[in-house]
């Protein structure tokens, strides 16, 4: 089971946080299905079948989301790398300007 303590309120929720929460829900639902295996009855069997179907869909979506996030991250890194290589002086100028501004703001009392 995951840690029930709340996350740092100042930290924004990331897609990875959401995926981890969904994984925890899937694990808990699987545990619930295992715990009710010995239960009999048409209603329980019907609910268990629905939950199994929903869990299968959730697992597939989690898998797709993880792959999609990795692809997007690599594409963004590749784009940034290409831009820096194509415009090195512009990037140096922007970095120097930001450093100057941060230094000026940091020195204010």
KEROMAR-280098 format. One line per 10 residues: number of its first residue (from 1); their letters; for each residue x, y, z of N, C-alpha, C. Coordinates in pm, 1 decimal, decimal comma. Layout:
<dofis>
NUM	a	X Y Z X Y Z X Y Z  ...
</dofis>
This chain:
<dofis>
1	xxxxxxxxxx	83,9 -116,0 0,0 0,0 0,0 0,0 89,3 123,5 0,0  42,2 234,1 -58,2 123,9 354,3 -66,3 113,3 435,2 60,6  203,5 529,5 76,5 208,5 616,2 193,7 87,9 710,1 193,0  4,5 711,5 299,0 -115,8 793,7 298,0 -90,9 939,8 333,2  34,0 978,0 359,7 60,9 1116,7 395,2 41,1 1206,2 274,3  -10,8 1329,0 296,1 -34,2 1418,5 182,6 95,9 1464,5 119,8  88,6 1493,6 -9,3 206,0 1542,8 -80,1 231,1 1687,4 -42,2  350,4 1733,1 -71,6 387,4 1871,6 -46,5 292,7 1962,1 -125,2  218,9 2048,3 -54,8 118,8 2133,6 -117,9 182,1 2235,1 -212,2  305,9 2273,4 -190,7 371,5 2372,0 -274,9 417,2 2312,1 -407,5
11	xxxxxxxxxx	430,2 2182,4 -414,2 477,6 2116,2 -535,4 359,8 2087,5 -627,4  368,8 2127,0 -754,9 258,3 2099,1 -846,7 246,9 1949,7 -876,9  127,4 1906,8 -907,2 102,3 1767,0 -941,6 151,3 1744,0 -1083,6  229,0 1639,9 -1100,7 284,0 1607,0 -1232,2 208,6 1488,0 -1291,4  221,8 1468,5 -1421,8 160,0 1349,4 -1482,4 211,0 1220,0 -1419,4  337,1 1219,9 -1376,3 391,1 1100,4 -1311,9 319,2 1073,4 -1179,3  284,0 1180,9 -1105,8 208,5 1165,1 -981,1 73,1 1100,3 -1008,6  7,5 1147,4 -1113,1 -124,4 1093,7 -1147,6 -113,1 948,2 -1188,5  -11,6 916,2 -1268,3 7,5 776,7 -1309,1 34,1 687,3 -1188,2  113,2 735,8 -1093,9 141,6 656,1 -974,2 15,0 636,8 -891,9
21	xxxxxxxxxx	-68,6 739,4 -882,4 -195,7 725,8 -811,3 -285,3 623,3 -880,5  -289,3 626,2 -1013,4 -370,3 528,1 -1087,1 -316,8 386,6 -1066,9  -184,8 373,5 -1064,5 -126,6 241,0 -1039,4 -167,1 190,2 -901,0  -170,0 280,2 -803,0 -210,3 241,6 -667,1 -356,4 197,3 -665,7  -442,0 266,5 -738,1 -583,4 227,7 -745,0 -596,3 90,1 -808,4  -521,9 66,0 -914,4 -526,3 -65,2 -981,0 -479,3 -173,7 -884,9  -369,8 -148,8 -812,4 -321,0 -248,9 -716,0 -425,4 -277,5 -608,6  -489,3 -171,8 -557,3 -590,9 -189,6 -453,7 -712,1 -266,0 -506,6  -753,3 -235,2 -628,4 -867,3 -306,2 -686,9 -833,8 -452,8 -710,3  -710,9 -481,0 -752,9 -669,3 -620,6 -771,2 -670,3 -694,2 -637,5
31	xxxxxxxxxx	-625,7 -627,5 -531,7 -627,1 -688,5 -398,7 -770,7 -716,8 -355,0  -860,3 -625,1 -384,4 -1001,7 -644,7 -350,5 -1059,9 -763,3 -427,0  -1024,8 -776,1 -553,5 -1072,2 -891,0 -632,2 -1020,3 -1022,3 -573,4  -893,6 -1023,6 -535,4 -837,7 -1146,2 -475,6 -907,3 -1178,5 -343,0  -939,2 -1075,9 -265,4 -1001,8 -1097,5 -134,6 -1144,2 -1150,3 -147,0  -1210,8 -1121,9 -257,3 -1350,3 -1166,0 -273,8 -1362,0 -1289,0 -363,2  -1250,1 -1354,4 -393,8 -1254,5 -1471,8 -481,3 -1345,8 -1581,3 -427,6  -1348,9 -1598,5 -297,4 -1429,5 -1705,2 -239,1 -1577,3 -1671,9 -229,2  -1615,4 -1549,6 -253,2 -1755,5 -1507,8 -244,0 -1833,2 -1561,5 -363,6  -1956,0 -1601,1 -337,4 -2039,8 -1655,1 -443,6 -2160,6 -1565,4 -462,6
41	xxxxxxxxxx	-2225,2 -1580,8 -575,0 -2346,5 -1505,1 -602,7 -2336,8 -1436,8 -738,0  -2452,1 -1425,6 -803,1 -2456,6 -1365,7 -936,0 -2415,4 -1219,0 -933,5  -2463,0 -1145,1 -833,8 -2432,2 -1002,6 -825,8 -2282,1 -980,5 -807,0  -2222,0 -1056,5 -718,5 -2077,8 -1040,8 -692,5 -1998,3 -1077,6 -816,6  -2036,0 -1185,7 -883,7 -1965,5 -1226,1 -1005,1 -1977,6 -1120,6 -1114,0  -2095,1 -1060,9 -1124,5 -2117,6 -956,4 -1224,0 -2028,3 -834,6 -1195,0  -2023,9 -795,1 -1070,1 -1941,4 -679,6 -1031,6 -1793,6 -710,8 -1052,6  -1751,8 -830,3 -1013,8 -1611,3 -868,3 -1031,2 -1571,8 -867,6 -1178,4  -1660,5 -916,0 -1265,6 -1631,8 -915,1 -1409,9 -1617,8 -771,9 -1462,4  -1706,3 -683,0 -1415,3 -1697,9 -542,3 -1456,7 -1568,3 -479,9 -1408,6
51	xxxxxxxxxx	-1530,9 -508,8 -1284,9 -1407,4 -452,2 -1228,7 -1286,1 -505,3 -1305,7  -1286,3 -633,7 -1339,0 -1175,0 -689,9 -1417,9 -1161,1 -617,8 -1551,6  -1273,3 -595,3 -1619,2 -1270,2 -524,4 -1747,8 -1217,0 -383,0 -1732,7  -1263,4 -314,0 -1630,3 -1217,7 -178,0 -1606,0 -1069,0 -175,6 -1572,0  -1023,7 -272,1 -1492,6 -881,4 -279,9 -1458,6 -795,8 -305,8 -1582,1  -841,6 -392,4 -1669,4 -766,4 -419,0 -1792,2 -752,5 -292,0 -1875,5  -862,8 -216,3 -1887,3 -858,4 -90,2 -1961,5 -763,8 8,6 -1893,5  -770,4 17,1 -1760,8 -685,0 110,9 -1686,9 -538,0 74,8 -1704,1  -505,5 -53,5 -1696,4 -366,7 -96,2 -1715,7 -316,2 -55,4 -1853,7  -399,1 -74,9 -1955,3 -359,8 -40,1 -2092,2 -339,0 111,0 -2105,9
61	xxxxxxxxxx	-428,2 188,9 -2048,1 -414,6 335,2 -2054,7 -289,9 382,9 -1980,4  -261,5 324,0 -1864,6 -141,6 361,5 -1789,0 -18,0 330,7 -1872,2  -18,3 214,5 -1935,2 95,1 175,5 -2019,2 113,0 274,2 -2134,5  2,8 309,1 -2202,2 9,4 403,5 -2314,0 55,0 541,3 -2266,8  6,0 586,2 -2151,9 42,6 718,7 -2100,8 191,0 723,8 -2068,1  244,0 617,1 -2011,0 386,2 613,7 -1979,4 471,7 618,4 -2104,2  433,4 545,5 -2206,2 507,2 545,7 -2331,9 497,1 683,1 -2397,1  376,6 741,0 -2397,5 354,0 871,6 -2458,9 436,3 979,7 -2389,0  441,8 976,1 -2256,8 519,0 1076,1 -2182,0 667,0 1065,3 -2215,9  717,4 944,7 -2228,9 857,7 926,3 -2264,0 888,3 977,6 -2403,6
71	xxxxxxxxxx	798,5 952,1 -2496,7 817,8 998,5 -2634,3 816,4 1151,0 -2638,9  721,2 1212,6 -2569,4 712,0 1359,5 -2568,5 834,6 1421,9 -2502,8  883,1 1362,2 -2395,7 1000,7 1415,5 -2326,7 1123,6 1409,5 -2416,1  1142,4 1297,3 -2482,6 1257,4 1285,0 -2572,6 1246,8 1381,7 -2690,0  1126,7 1401,7 -2742,2 1107,8 1495,6 -2853,6 1137,7 1639,0 -2809,6  1093,2 1675,8 -2690,0 1119,1 1811,0 -2638,8 1269,1 1831,9 -2617,1  1336,4 1732,5 -2563,1 1480,9 1743,8 -2540,8 1555,2 1755,8 -2673,7  1513,3 1679,8 -2771,9 1575,9 1685,4 -2903,4 1555,3 1822,5 -2967,4  1434,4 1878,0 -2954,3 1405,1 2010,0 -3009,9 1489,6 2117,7 -2942,4  1499,2 2111,8 -2810,2 1580,1 2210,0 -2737,1 1727,3 2198,7 -2776,8
81	xxxxxxxxxx	1775,7 2077,4 -2788,6 1915,1 2055,9 -2826,5 1941,6 2112,0 -2966,1  1851,6 2087,1 -3058,9 1868,1 2139,6 -3195,2 1867,5 2292,5 -3195,5  1778,3 2352,4 -3118,7 1768,9 2497,8 -3114,6 1897,8 2558,4 -3059,8  1950,8 2500,0 -2952,8 2074,7 2551,3 -2893,9 2190,1 2538,9 -2992,8  2195,8 2429,4 -3066,1 2302,9 2412,0 -3163,7 2289,1 2506,0 -3282,3  2166,7 2537,6 -3320,1 2144,1 2627,3 -3432,6 2158,9 2774,7 -3394,1  2137,8 2809,3 -3267,7 2140,4 2949,2 -3222,5 2224,4 2965,7 -3095,6  2351,4 2929,1 -3097,4 2428,5 2932,8 -2972,9 2444,3 3073,4 -2915,4  2467,1 3172,8 -2999,5 2488,3 3308,6 -2947,3 2361,2 3365,7 -2888,7  2249,5 3336,2 -2947,5 2122,3 3383,1 -2892,4 2098,3 3322,2 -2754,9
91	xxxxxxxxxx	2124,4 3194,2 -2743,3 2105,1 3125,4 -2614,7 2200,8 3181,7 -2510,1  2325,2 3207,3 -2548,8 2421,8 3265,3 -2455,3 2375,1 3403,8 -2411,2  2325,1 3484,7 -2505,2 2275,7 3618,4 -2472,4 2157,0 3614,4 -2377,4  2063,6 3524,6 -2402,8 1947,1 3511,7 -2315,3 1990,0 3465,6 -2176,7  2079,4 3368,9 -2170,7 2127,2 3320,1 -2040,8 2199,6 3430,8 -1964,9  2281,5 3509,6 -2034,3 2351,8 3619,9 -1968,5 2252,9 3724,7 -1918,8  2152,2 3757,3 -2000,4 2050,8 3854,4 -1959,4 1973,0 3806,9 -1838,5  1934,9 3683,0 -1838,1 1862,8 3628,0 -1722,4 1951,3 3627,1 -1598,3  2077,1 3592,8 -1615,8 2169,6 3594,5 -1502,5 2184,1 3734,9 -1445,3  2192,7 3833,0 -1533,7 2202,8 3972,4 -1488,8 2077,7 4012,7 -1411,0
101	xxxxxxxxx	1959,7 3982,1 -1466,4 1834,0 4019,6 -1399,9 1818,8 3949,9 -1265,1  1851,9 3825,8 -1260,4 1842,0 3751,1 -1133,6 1939,8 3809,2 -1032,3  2059,3 3845,3 -1077,3 2157,1 3906,8 -988,5 2108,7 4040,9 -935,2  2046,9 4121,4 -1021,4 1996,9 4252,5 -978,8 1883,3 4237,0 -879,1  1790,7 4146,3 -906,3 1677,0 4125,7 -814,9 1725,7 4068,1 -683,0  1822,1 3980,5 -687,7 1874,7 3917,5 -566,7 1950,9 4014,6 -477,0  2003,7 4122,2 -531,9 2081,8 4217,5 -454,1 1994,6 4323,0 -387,7  1869,1 4333,6 -426,7 1780,6 4435,6 -367,2 1754,6 4403,0 -221,8  1751,3 4507,4 -141,1 1724,6 4489,8 3,0 1597,7 4556,8 43,1
</dofis>
